[in-house]
Amino acid sequence: MDPETGRWYALDACELEQHQQMLSVLFHRGLEAELSRRIGVGWGTRTQEFAAPLTGMNGELSTK
């Protein structure tokens, strides 16, 4: 709210969006690391900022 006019304006969420994007990147990196460590999956080349494609999996986890 503008204290001089008393008018309400929309929230500028640009900074909040940047923080949300960074948290998303950190989440995906952590998830990739844990999945690699726990079940041996592999990751391809990252084409987007947040997610890398799954390229491989431990053969023992596959069902035939």
C-alpha positions as CSV (number, residue, x, y, z in Angstrom):
1,M,0.0,0.0,0.0
2,D,1.3,3.4,-0.9
3,P,1.3,5.4,2.3
4,E,0.8,8.7,0.5
5,T,-2.2,7.8,-1.7
6,G,-3.6,4.8,0.3
7,R,-3.8,2.8,-2.9
8,W,-2.9,-0.9,-3.0
9,Y,-0.6,-2.3,-5.7
10,A,0.3,-5.8,-6.8
11,L,3.1,-7.6,-5.1
12,D,6.4,-7.6,-7.0
13,A,7.3,-11.3,-6.9
14,C,10.4,-11.2,-9.1
15,E,12.7,-11.8,-6.2
16,L,10.5,-14.6,-4.8
17,E,10.4,-16.3,-8.2
18,Q,14.2,-16.2,-8.3
19,H,14.4,-17.9,-4.9
20,Q,11.9,-20.5,-5.9
21,Q,13.8,-21.3,-9.0
22,M,17.1,-21.7,-7.1
23,L,15.3,-24.0,-4.5
24,S,14.0,-26.1,-7.4
25,V,17.5,-26.5,-8.8
26,L,18.9,-27.5,-5.4
27,F,16.1,-30.0,-4.9
28,H,16.7,-31.7,-8.3
29,R,20.5,-31.8,-7.8
30,G,20.0,-33.4,-4.4
31,L,17.4,-35.9,-5.7
32,E,19.8,-36.9,-8.6
33,A,22.6,-37.4,-6.1
34,E,20.5,-39.6,-3.8
35,L,19.0,-41.7,-6.6
36,S,22.5,-42.3,-8.0
37,R,23.9,-43.2,-4.6
38,R,21.0,-45.4,-3.5
39,I,19.9,-47.2,-6.6
40,G,22.6,-46.5,-9.2
41,V,20.7,-44.6,-11.8
42,G,22.6,-42.5,-14.4
43,W,21.9,-39.0,-15.7
44,G,22.2,-37.6,-19.2
45,T,23.1,-34.1,-20.3
46,R,21.0,-31.4,-18.7
47,T,19.0,-29.5,-21.3
48,Q,17.0,-27.4,-18.8
49,E,18.1,-25.6,-15.7
50,F,16.5,-28.0,-13.3
51,A,16.2,-31.6,-14.6
52,A,18.6,-34.0,-16.3
53,P,17.2,-37.0,-18.2
54,L,17.4,-40.4,-16.7
55,T,19.8,-42.6,-18.8
56,G,20.5,-45.7,-16.9
57,M,19.4,-47.9,-14.0
58,N,20.9,-50.7,-12.0
59,G,20.0,-53.9,-13.8
60,E,18.9,-55.6,-10.5
61,L,16.1,-53.1,-10.2
62,S,14.7,-53.8,-13.6
63,T,11.8,-56.3,-14.0
64,K,11.6,-58.6,-17.0
